[in-house]
Structures are given as structure tokens and as C-alpha cells.
Amino acid sequence: MTRQERLHFKNGLLFASPWILGFCIFTLGPIVASFYYSLCSYNVVREPIFIGLENYRILLFEDPHFLKTLYNTLYMMVFGVPLSLVLAFSLAALLNTDVRFLSFFRTVFYLPSVVPVVAVAILWVWILNPEYGCINALLATLGVNSPGWLTDPAWSKPALILTNLWGVGNIMIIFLAGLQQVPQSLHEAALVDGANRLQRLWNITLPCISPVIFFNLIMGVIASFQYFTQVYIMTTGISPEYGGRAGGPEGSTLVYALYLYQHAFQHFQMGYASAMAWILFLISLAVIYVILKTSGWVHYAEER
Amino acid sequence: MPRKSNDRTWIYAALFAGSFLFFLPFWWMVISSLKTNHQIFTFPPDWFPWPIRWRNYLEALTFIPFLRYLWNTLIISAANTLGNVLSASLVAYSFSRIPWRGRDACFYLMLATMLLPPQVTMIPVFVIFRTLRLIDTFAPLIVPSFLGTSFFIFLLRQFFRGIPEALSEAARIDGCSEWQIYARIMMPLSITGLVTVVVFSFLWSWVDYLNPLIYLQSPEKFTLSLGLQQFQSSHALEWGMLMAASTLMVLPVVVLFFIAQRAFIRGIITGGLKG
């Protein structure tokens, strides 16, 4: 290394030192420790006791709730993510038509995304109240009976998905920015060729913004594996009417991250919870891998 | 062009219907916060309640130690904001302006950590803070931001890369140290990027729930999110007061959004499009 290179190396490390330190203390070390804990019986108070793969064996083959929580999480993902992408894209497409009051509409659609998640959860428990809630009132004017939402095992997950849809503003903003970058010339050329609206959507707009769809899809999938706060507040000990039990009626909203939290911080089974975290990591990697492998529909424009 | 104007009618109809539905929960929150319990448990509900009952707000501020929670939340959010601005700008400077060996490897490593579920590191990090006897203090909620948050580092790196390299090169030739280039050239030219970091850093610690839930135990240390949830779990039927407290909690972020609307949108787009 020349003198210049040595200087750069020293300065580079110095300026990056907060991240290097943080990476070692809060990421690298904990990854190693977490893997070790997952092979131990560990309740925080006493030293971890090495038990080999026992946690994994119990989790995968004996835990009565493992498959149920996985199912609940995948349900939220398989229905929740596509619905939020479609809604966000539709709103963005409506806003991308040089309408007036653009910033007004954009604000109204985006604003729910900045509402603190605790406030969202409490508010929606009240909105979804099967007797006095606002949705019941709306449905009643249409002559439809409201389901029990959070109190009904069949409707509790749709109720959570509905709550999540209120916060699609973030995704909508990303779609809108993507739509605004679709070259107008392509649309004009297609119009000259006589393409109708649907053909232009399918052959121009969607391919052009496919990287944005892809990004939002991956982010949505990652977020649904970690989905916790809302379900914890909305269906845990919320009031006597929900029996004060976590995971909603008949465990229908006991999602994976909630189950993990219960093991870690309510039963202090840190070893078992660590094994759960590693299984979660592996499953999410597998899902992301499948999405990457089937991402032939994503078209990247040449770098300009 | 009759067909075209017909289209526009449909677009406006869809937009107005959509904004009505998105706005409705806010309206429901505010009217519920102004109702008596008797008005609340009425069906069909009263969409324009009268008389208005302001008492719920008074009760929310006194029954719930609202101001205490507000103060705690403000301290934590302000500290996180300071930590993120300092650490993210320093690291982003290193990642974008200093050509050192191993830099790109570190940058991609950082991007990769954004895919790691926080559940994997959550337990060992808890054990660290427990060993240091820092449970039930603000330290676990504040310290990590001083050691860099990947998203903010990424965001500022994108921003720094947009500033002409010639500026820092010229300064370097004139004998400026890296500190001087960082503090006198890059930081002043990145005000808009820094505002985005400030806004999101503040917002995220304002709305954070999981970390206060794990680390805070004494009620006098609770943040707004944790305090409001704890209160709700014991007074679940006091909807008027709960909605008043929620309104008070939502109000600051709505105001923040209107003040810094462009910073919000820039942050989301940088994260989403260039990511």
C-alpha cells in the first residue's frame, strides 16, 4: 500500500467505526450467540445448558402450535401482501392521471402510514367492534350483518388484513414515483399502434415498473414474517371479551413472531425462542429464494 | 372527446370514494373522543355528535400519566435522532467518499443485514443489556442508534454520491482533512438528506412499540406507545378517553408530516426506487 492508500484505509475505518462497532456488538456477536442459545436450555437467570438439537426436534415434531402459527403467518402473507400491492398500485395509477387536487388525495392516502402502530391497533379494535363499531354501522346501512371480526376465528385474520390495508400509503408513494418514470413516449407509440388501455397496462406500464413491484413484494414478504405489534395489541389481553388470551379466538391470530415473543419474554425459554428465530430465518430465506428464482417477469431498464 | 371526460368522471369518483374510506377512521377517532359513554354505545352511531364533550381530553391527560409518557418519548426520540444523524453521516461519508480497501464488502454486508429478521438478534441483545444491568433504562432504546442504522446509512450514502466528487477532491488537494471535508462541505450540502434522516428517525422511535415493551418495566419510564397500550388493556371500555389519548398521540406526527412532507416522500422514494 502507498502512503495515500494507508491514509485512506485509516480514515475510512475511522469514519465507518460506528457501524463496524455496531455490526460486531449488535449483529455479528448476537448471530453467533443466538445460534449457540438455540442449542441450549436457557432461561436468562441461569447459565445456558447445552442440549444439542433438542429445541429444534421439539419445535418441528412435537410443538402443538408450530404448524398453526406458521399457517397463520403464511395466511397473512399470501392474502395480505397481494391485496396491499394491488390496492397501492390502483391508488397510484389513479393519482398518475394528471388529476387536480393531487397533493390532497396523496396526503389523505398516505397519512394513515404515519399513525403510530399502537394508535392504529387501538383505533381499529374500536372500528371493528361488532356492535358499536364504524364498519358495522356502514354495513348496516347496506343491510349486511357485520361478522364478529376479531372475536370470530374465521374473520380475525381478514380483520387484521383490513387494518393493514389502511396503511398502504407508503407502498403507494413508491408505486407513484415508479409510474412517473415510465417514459411517456412508449405510451404515445402504443396509442399510435392502436393499443387499448388494458394492453398498454399489461405491455408497457407493468413491465416498466416491475422492479418496483418486485421490491415491494420482497419488502411485504419480509414484513409479514415479522408481523407482531398489531396482532399483539389487537388480540392480546385486549379486554375480557377476548378472554385476555394472546392469539385471538381459538389461536386464529397466533402468528409466528407472536409465539416466539411469548416463549422468549413471557416464559423465558430463550433457547427455544432462539431456535424458533433460526427456523423463521431459514423459512424466510427459502421464500425469498423462490421469489428470486421466479423473478423472470422483472425487467430492468438499461442503465442510462 | 366524450369518452375521455367520461373516464375522468370515473377517476374522480374512485378517488373521492377512496379518500372517504381512508379518512373515515380519523373521523371516527375524533368523534369518538368527543362523545360521552352513553353516546358511544348507541346504535346507529351519531356521526356528528352534539353536545361535544371535551372532558375526555382532560381525563386522558390526568388519568393516564400522559405528559410523563410524552416527555419520555420526546427524550428517546430526540436522542435517537441525534445518534442517527451523527453515526449515519459519518459512516455514509466513509462508504461514499473515502476509497478504502474492503469498503464495498462492508457496504454489501450492511445491506445483507437488512434482510436478517430482528428476532434472530433480539434475544442476545437483550442478554447483553441485562448483563450490563441496563434493563428498565432508556439506554437499550438509544445506544444502538449511535452505532448506525443501516437504512439511514444507505439513504445518506445515496445522497452523498449525488454531490460532485470534484468538490471533495479539490478540498483534499487544498490540504483539507477528511473531517473538514465532512463537516464543511458534505454536511452543509446534504441538509435535505439530513432532514429526511431526522424526520424518519424521530417518527420511528415515536411509534416504536416492541423495544419499549421488551426493555421498560416501571410505569414512570413508559413511552406513549407502551403507556397507551398498557392503559388500554386495563380500561378497554373507556373508548372516549382512549380515542382522546390516541388523537393526542397521532396529532404530533400529522403535524410533523405537514411540516416535512417533502422529506417524507423523498425518504420513501429513495428507499424504494434506488434500493
Chai-1 contact restraints between the chains, C-beta under 6 A:
chainA,res_idxA,chainB,res_idxB,connection_type,confidence,min_distance_angstrom,max_distance_angstrom,comment,restraint_id
A,H8,B,I98,contact,1.0,0.0,6.0,A-B,restraint_1
A,H8,B,P99,contact,1.0,0.0,6.0,A-B,restraint_2
A,H8,B,W100,contact,1.0,0.0,6.0,A-B,restraint_3
A,F9,B,W100,contact,1.0,0.0,6.0,A-B,restraint_4
A,F9,B,R101,contact,1.0,0.0,6.0,A-B,restraint_5
A,N11,B,I98,contact,1.0,0.0,6.0,A-B,restraint_6
A,N11,B,E178,contact,1.0,0.0,6.0,A-B,restraint_7
A,G12,B,S94,contact,1.0,0.0,6.0,A-B,restraint_8
A,G12,B,I98,contact,1.0,0.0,6.0,A-B,restraint_9
A,G12,B,W100,contact,1.0,0.0,6.0,A-B,restraint_10
A,G12,B,R103,contact,1.0,0.0,6.0,A-B,restraint_11
A,F15,B,L90,contact,1.0,0.0,6.0,A-B,restraint_12
A,F15,B,Y93,contact,1.0,0.0,6.0,A-B,restraint_13
A,F15,B,S94,contact,1.0,0.0,6.0,A-B,restraint_14
A,A16,B,V91,contact,1.0,0.0,6.0,A-B,restraint_15
A,A16,B,S94,contact,1.0,0.0,6.0,A-B,restraint_16
A,P18,B,S87,contact,1.0,0.0,6.0,A-B,restraint_17
A,P18,B,V91,contact,1.0,0.0,6.0,A-B,restraint_18
A,P18,B,L147,contact,1.0,0.0,6.0,A-B,restraint_19
A,P18,B,G148,contact,1.0,0.0,6.0,A-B,restraint_20
A,W19,B,V91,contact,1.0,0.0,6.0,A-B,restraint_21
A,W19,B,G148,contact,1.0,0.0,6.0,A-B,restraint_22
A,L21,B,L147,contact,1.0,0.0,6.0,A-B,restraint_23
A,G22,B,L147,contact,1.0,0.0,6.0,A-B,restraint_24
A,G22,B,G148,contact,1.0,0.0,6.0,A-B,restraint_25
A,F26,B,V125,contact,1.0,0.0,6.0,A-B,restraint_26
A,F26,B,P144,contact,1.0,0.0,6.0,A-B,restraint_27
A,T27,B,T113,contact,1.0,0.0,6.0,A-B,restraint_28
A,P30,B,T121,contact,1.0,0.0,6.0,A-B,restraint_29
A,P30,B,P124,contact,1.0,0.0,6.0,A-B,restraint_30
A,P30,B,V125,contact,1.0,0.0,6.0,A-B,restraint_31
A,A33,B,P124,contact,1.0,0.0,6.0,A-B,restraint_32
A,S34,B,V120,contact,1.0,0.0,6.0,A-B,restraint_33
A,S34,B,P124,contact,1.0,0.0,6.0,A-B,restraint_34
A,L94,B,I11,contact,1.0,0.0,6.0,A-B,restraint_35
A,L94,B,A14,contact,1.0,0.0,6.0,A-B,restraint_36
A,L94,B,L15,contact,1.0,0.0,6.0,A-B,restraint_37
A,T97,B,I11,contact,1.0,0.0,6.0,A-B,restraint_38
A,F105,B,L15,contact,1.0,0.0,6.0,A-B,restraint_39
A,F105,B,S19,contact,1.0,0.0,6.0,A-B,restraint_40
A,V108,B,S19,contact,1.0,0.0,6.0,A-B,restraint_41
A,V108,B,F22,contact,1.0,0.0,6.0,A-B,restraint_42
A,V108,B,F23,contact,1.0,0.0,6.0,A-B,restraint_43
A,F109,B,F22,contact,1.0,0.0,6.0,A-B,restraint_44
A,V114,B,V253,contact,1.0,0.0,6.0,A-B,restraint_45
A,V114,B,F257,contact,1.0,0.0,6.0,A-B,restraint_46
A,V115,B,V250,contact,1.0,0.0,6.0,A-B,restraint_47
A,P116,B,V207,contact,1.0,0.0,6.0,A-B,restraint_48
A,P116,B,S225,contact,1.0,0.0,6.0,A-B,restraint_49
A,P116,B,M249,contact,1.0,0.0,6.0,A-B,restraint_50
A,V117,B,V207,contact,1.0,0.0,6.0,A-B,restraint_51
A,V117,B,Y209,contact,1.0,0.0,6.0,A-B,restraint_52
A,V118,B,Y209,contact,1.0,0.0,6.0,A-B,restraint_53
A,V118,B,S225,contact,1.0,0.0,6.0,A-B,restraint_54
A,V118,B,L228,contact,1.0,0.0,6.0,A-B,restraint_55
A,V118,B,Q229,contact,1.0,0.0,6.0,A-B,restraint_56
A,A119,B,S246,contact,1.0,0.0,6.0,A-B,restraint_57
A,A119,B,M249,contact,1.0,0.0,6.0,A-B,restraint_58
A,A119,B,V250,contact,1.0,0.0,6.0,A-B,restraint_59
A,I122,B,Q232,contact,1.0,0.0,6.0,A-B,restraint_60
A,I122,B,L242,contact,1.0,0.0,6.0,A-B,restraint_61
A,I122,B,S246,contact,1.0,0.0,6.0,A-B,restraint_62
A,L123,B,M29,contact,1.0,0.0,6.0,A-B,restraint_63
A,L123,B,S246,contact,1.0,0.0,6.0,A-B,restraint_64
A,W126,B,W239,contact,1.0,0.0,6.0,A-B,restraint_65
A,I127,B,P25,contact,1.0,0.0,6.0,A-B,restraint_66
A,I127,B,W28,contact,1.0,0.0,6.0,A-B,restraint_67
A,Y132,B,F41,contact,1.0,0.0,6.0,A-B,restraint_68
A,Y132,B,F43,contact,1.0,0.0,6.0,A-B,restraint_69
A,C134,B,W28,contact,1.0,0.0,6.0,A-B,restraint_70
A,A137,B,P44,contact,1.0,0.0,6.0,A-B,restraint_71
A,A137,B,P45,contact,1.0,0.0,6.0,A-B,restraint_72
A,N170,B,I268,contact,1.0,0.0,6.0,A-B,restraint_73
A,I173,B,I265,contact,1.0,0.0,6.0,A-B,restraint_74
A,I173,B,I268,contact,1.0,0.0,6.0,A-B,restraint_75
A,I174,B,G272,contact,1.0,0.0,6.0,A-B,restraint_76
A,A177,B,I269,contact,1.0,0.0,6.0,A-B,restraint_77
A,A177,B,L273,contact,1.0,0.0,6.0,A-B,restraint_78
A,Q226,B,P117,contact,1.0,0.0,6.0,A-B,restraint_79
A,T229,B,Y209,contact,1.0,0.0,6.0,A-B,restraint_80
A,I233,B,Q229,contact,1.0,0.0,6.0,A-B,restraint_81
A,G237,B,S233,contact,1.0,0.0,6.0,A-B,restraint_82
A,S239,B,A236,contact,1.0,0.0,6.0,A-B,restraint_83
A,L260,B,Q119,contact,1.0,0.0,6.0,A-B,restraint_84
A,A264,B,I123,contact,1.0,0.0,6.0,A-B,restraint_85
A,M270,B,I123,contact,1.0,0.0,6.0,A-B,restraint_86
A,S274,B,I123,contact,1.0,0.0,6.0,A-B,restraint_87
A,A277,B,Q119,contact,1.0,0.0,6.0,A-B,restraint_88
A,A277,B,V120,contact,1.0,0.0,6.0,A-B,restraint_89
A,L280,B,P117,contact,1.0,0.0,6.0,A-B,restraint_90
A,L280,B,Q119,contact,1.0,0.0,6.0,A-B,restraint_91
A,F281,B,P117,contact,1.0,0.0,6.0,A-B,restraint_92
A,F281,B,V120,contact,1.0,0.0,6.0,A-B,restraint_93
